[in-house]
Amino acid sequence: MVSVMKLLEGNCGRTLTLLSILVALLAIVLYVLESSEQSADLAGMDIQSLEKAFREMNKSCFVLGASGETGKELLRELVDRKLFSRITLIGRRLLTFEDERYENLVQEIVDFEKLDNYSAAFQGHDVGYCCLGTTRAKAGAEGFVRVDHDYVLQSAELAKAGGCSHFNLESSKGANKDSSFLYLKVKGQVEADIEKLNFDRYSVYRPAVLLVDRQESRPTEWVSRKFLGLVSHAFPTAMSIPISSVARAMVANTLIQQDKKAEILENKAIYDLGKLGGK
Ligand SMILES: NC(=O)c1ccc[n+]([C@@H]2O[C@H](COP(=O)([O-])OP(=O)(O)OC[C@H]3O[C@@H](n4cnc5c(N)ncnc54)[C@H](OP(=O)(O)O)[C@@H]3O)[C@@H](O)[C@H]2O)c1
């Protein structure tokens, strides 16, 4: 009996030691991930004054993907802050809103397979936001490329031709046109192709996993979000980001004058900007 107890104690001790080492290693990895990206330099920024100055410019914008999770959140921010004199939603279906704050929105319904026929929808917007995207699981590999590359690039081309001066693209952490992963490759390729269009200003946002209670059922994402939700308490930008931070960052970044023509905002910079936009 005594020797069995000793054996158990020994096994428990070893398991606990192993677990502690694993937790410590995970914490180190997360800390490295968290510290690997630059923060946004936001010293001295006063969001209220920036918003006031921006409103006076009477600008207009369009949103692609306003029915999606980021798009919805972005639209809520834009409507609440009343930054634009006109907001146009460009999408494949008509959206309905109960809230009267949304009643002045313009909606352009387009067929993304024949986008050239809808160039008028892209005319005359100062700022464009693109939160369009699908998944390989939903659309297949070809369908994913069609939406996340072709539709996005064609929209950007029409926006540029229509006079848009600032194009904002929601891309993804790890986007890289040379990646061997289809998702990251397509995201990197579309980023690069849009850069060639030479917008006066081009902002790319590369969020990590979006923390959101998604309406659509995506079981794997749900499980990883539950885990990442816990991790994010200690390491808020290591692997994920709340969707509200992304939306607020896109809005806050619109208000800030930039010398750079093209910019890439990694997850940590988005998170910092999101905090500024939340004030
Ligand atoms: N999920 C993540 O954790 C994550 C992380 C980093 C980056 N991102 C990227 O961030 C972007 C936004 O993600 P999200 O999760 O907010 O998007 P989402 O909720 O999946 O919404 C996608 C939007 O794209 C539209 N769309 C999809 N397929 C379309 C098609 N075939 N034709 C026309 N419109 C189509 C949808 O319109 P309908 O409502 O009409 O379908 C919707 O407005 C995507 O590019 C995504 O890859 C996502």
Ligand as a Chemical Component Dictionary entry (heavy atoms), coordinates in Angstrom:
data_LIG
# 
_chem_comp.id                   LIG 
_chem_comp.type                 NON-POLYMER 
_chem_comp.pdbx_formal_charge   0 
_chem_comp.three_letter_code    LIG 
# 
loop_
_chem_comp_atom.comp_id 
_chem_comp_atom.atom_id 
_chem_comp_atom.alt_atom_id 
_chem_comp_atom.type_symbol 
_chem_comp_atom.charge 
_chem_comp_atom.model_Cartn_x 
_chem_comp_atom.model_Cartn_y 
_chem_comp_atom.model_Cartn_z 
_chem_comp_atom.pdbx_ordinal 
LIG N1  N1  N 0  -12.378 35.222 -38.955 1  
LIG C1  C1  C 0  -11.202 35.611 -38.500 2  
LIG O1  O1  O 0  -10.786 35.255 -37.378 3  
LIG C2  C2  C 0  -10.346 36.542 -39.352 4  
LIG C3  C3  C 0  -9.072  36.884 -38.894 5  
LIG C4  C4  C 0  -8.303  37.768 -39.632 6  
LIG C5  C5  C 0  -8.809  38.301 -40.820 7  
LIG N2  N2  N 1  -10.046 37.930 -41.259 8  
LIG C6  C6  C 0  -10.521 38.510 -42.533 9  
LIG O2  O2  O 0  -11.302 39.658 -42.215 10 
LIG C7  C7  C 0  -12.304 39.850 -43.230 11 
LIG C8  C8  C 0  -13.671 39.990 -42.567 12 
LIG O3  O3  O 0  -13.914 38.833 -41.797 13 
LIG P1  P1  P 0  -15.324 38.627 -41.067 14 
LIG O4  O4  O 0  -15.198 37.397 -40.259 15 
LIG O5  O5  O -1 -15.752 39.903 -40.449 16 
LIG O6  O6  O 0  -16.249 38.350 -42.349 17 
LIG P2  P2  P 0  -17.670 37.596 -42.419 18 
LIG O7  O7  O 0  -18.426 37.770 -41.170 19 
LIG O8  O8  O 0  -17.450 36.208 -42.907 20 
LIG O9  O9  O 0  -18.386 38.461 -43.574 21 
LIG C9  C9  C 0  -17.928 38.399 -44.878 22 
LIG C10 C10 C 0  -18.583 39.441 -45.755 23 
LIG O10 O10 O 0  -18.218 39.138 -47.119 24 
LIG C11 C11 C 0  -19.403 38.954 -47.895 25 
LIG N3  N3  N 0  -19.264 37.841 -48.841 26 
LIG C12 C12 C 0  -18.829 36.582 -48.563 27 
LIG N4  N4  N 0  -18.902 35.827 -49.679 28 
LIG C13 C13 C 0  -19.376 36.629 -50.663 29 
LIG C14 C14 C 0  -19.675 36.428 -52.044 30 
LIG N5  N5  N 0  -19.502 35.245 -52.630 31 
LIG N6  N6  N 0  -20.148 37.469 -52.747 32 
LIG C15 C15 C 0  -20.335 38.667 -52.163 33 
LIG N7  N7  N 0  -20.098 38.935 -50.857 34 
LIG C16 C16 C 0  -19.611 37.907 -50.123 35 
LIG C17 C17 C 0  -20.499 38.593 -46.898 36 
LIG O11 O11 O 0  -21.750 38.951 -47.475 37 
LIG P3  P3  P 0  -23.074 38.082 -47.161 38 
LIG O12 O12 O 0  -23.538 38.503 -45.797 39 
LIG O13 O13 O 0  -24.004 38.466 -48.242 40 
LIG O14 O14 O 0  -22.663 36.632 -47.196 41 
LIG C18 C18 C 0  -20.099 39.454 -45.693 42 
LIG O15 O15 O 0  -20.568 40.775 -45.848 43 
LIG C19 C19 C 0  -12.189 38.662 -44.162 44 
LIG O16 O16 O 0  -11.451 39.036 -45.285 45 
LIG C20 C20 C 0  -11.421 37.632 -43.344 46 
LIG O17 O17 O 0  -10.655 36.753 -44.159 47 
LIG C21 C21 C 0  -10.822 37.080 -40.538 48 
# 
loop_
_chem_comp_bond.comp_id 
_chem_comp_bond.atom_id_1 
_chem_comp_bond.atom_id_2 
_chem_comp_bond.value_order 
_chem_comp_bond.pdbx_ordinal 
LIG N1  C1  SING 1  
LIG C1  O1  DOUB 2  
LIG C1  C2  SING 3  
LIG C2  C3  SING 4  
LIG C2  C21 DOUB 5  
LIG C3  C4  DOUB 6  
LIG C4  C5  SING 7  
LIG C5  N2  DOUB 8  
LIG N2  C6  SING 9  
LIG N2  C21 SING 10 
LIG C6  O2  SING 11 
LIG C6  C20 SING 12 
LIG O2  C7  SING 13 
LIG C7  C8  SING 14 
LIG C7  C19 SING 15 
LIG C8  O3  SING 16 
LIG O3  P1  SING 17 
LIG P1  O4  DOUB 18 
LIG P1  O5  SING 19 
LIG P1  O6  SING 20 
LIG O6  P2  SING 21 
LIG P2  O7  DOUB 22 
LIG P2  O8  SING 23 
LIG P2  O9  SING 24 
LIG O9  C9  SING 25 
LIG C9  C10 SING 26 
LIG C10 O10 SING 27 
LIG C10 C18 SING 28 
LIG O10 C11 SING 29 
LIG C11 N3  SING 30 
LIG C11 C17 SING 31 
LIG N3  C12 SING 32 
LIG N3  C16 SING 33 
LIG C12 N4  DOUB 34 
LIG N4  C13 SING 35 
LIG C13 C14 SING 36 
LIG C13 C16 DOUB 37 
LIG C14 N5  SING 38 
LIG C14 N6  DOUB 39 
LIG N6  C15 SING 40 
LIG C15 N7  DOUB 41 
LIG N7  C16 SING 42 
LIG C17 O11 SING 43 
LIG C17 C18 SING 44 
LIG O11 P3  SING 45 
LIG P3  O12 DOUB 46 
LIG P3  O13 SING 47 
LIG P3  O14 SING 48 
LIG C18 O15 SING 49 
LIG C19 O16 SING 50 
LIG C19 C20 SING 51 
LIG C20 O17 SING 52 
# 
